[in-house]
Amino acid sequence: MQIITQPASLQSLWESREHDYTEMMKIVVDVAEEILAIDGDMHADLERLLLESGSSQQNLWGANVYPDKLGGDFLEFTSFINIRPSQGNRSMEVLDPGIRDQMAQITKNLLR
């Protein structure tokens, strides 16, 4: 698991990953700090890493990135950590299009 604060090669991260998912890597994006954590067994592990580094809970959203699908559908905005009735998100999927756009932009900026 690691926190990405500067652009990094998604291919290099994929090749050196610790968790052997066959098609994807789990990420948690901090939409306020514009950073992300990647390569956890569970989104909750990545969330904890970011919280320990000073991120705020309300700014953390989970997703899955598919390195072989770079382009339109390389992100899936689904995670148990996204279930937040207090923030109007009652689903595992991030429902707010604005948050989804932020997540996509941050991910595209940091994972190349």
N, C-alpha and C positions, 0 to 999 in steps of 0.2 A: 504494500500500500504506500502511496505517496501523494503528496500535494503538488499540484502543478500550478505555478504562478507565472511562468514564462512559456512561450510557444515551445512545444516538444513534438517529436516525431511519434505519431500514433503507431506507425509500423514498428519502431524500436521498442515502444512500450509493450506492444502486443508480443513481440518476440521474446521479451524479458519478463513477461508476466509471471506472477507467483501462482495465480489461480487459473486452473486449466479448463475454463469454459470453452466449448468448441467453436463458438461463433461470436461471442460478445465479451465485453468487459463492463463491469459495473462502475458507475461514476456517481458522485454527488457534487452538485454545482452550488457554490455560494454566489447568489445573484447580486449581492451587495458588494462583496470584495472582488468579484470577477475572477475567482479561482475555482479549482475543482480538485477533488480527490479521486483517485482511480485505482483499480485492481484490488478490490476487497472481496472477501468471500460473500459478505452480505452488505447491502447498502448501509445498514446500521453501523457496521464497523467503520466505513468511510465517514459517516456522519459523526461518529465519536471522535475520529481523528481531527476533523475540522473544528468540532466544538472545543477540543483540547488546545487547538491552535488559536482560539479566540473568535471563531465564527459565532453568529447568533442563529439559534434554532429556526426562527421564522424565515431566514434567508436560504435555508438548505433544502434542495430538491433532488430527488434521485432519478436516475435514468440508466439506460444501457446503451452502449455504443458498439456498433458493428463495423469493425475495421474494413471488412470486405465490401461494404456498401457505402463508401464515402460518396457524398453527394446528398441527394434528397432524403433518403430513408435510413440514414446511418444512425439515427437516434430514436430510441423508444422511451417515452416519458412515463415509465411505469416503475413503481416501487412502493413497498409497504410504508416507507417513511413519509410518503406524500399524503397519506390519509390524515387530514387536518380539518376537522369540522370548524374549529375556531377561526380558521383562515378561509373558510368557504370551500374547502376541497375535501369532499366526502368520498373520494375515489382513490385507488392506487395510481391512477393516471393524473398527471397535472392537467387540470381542466382550463385554467386561465391562459388564453392565447398570449397575453403579454409576458407572463412568466415563461411560457414555452419558447417564445421568441428570444427572450433574454438568455435562457439556457442554451439554445441553439447557437446564438451568436458567440457566447463565451466559449462554448465547446469548440466551435470552428476556429476561433482566434487562438486557442491554446493547443489544440490537437491537430497537427497538420500532416 
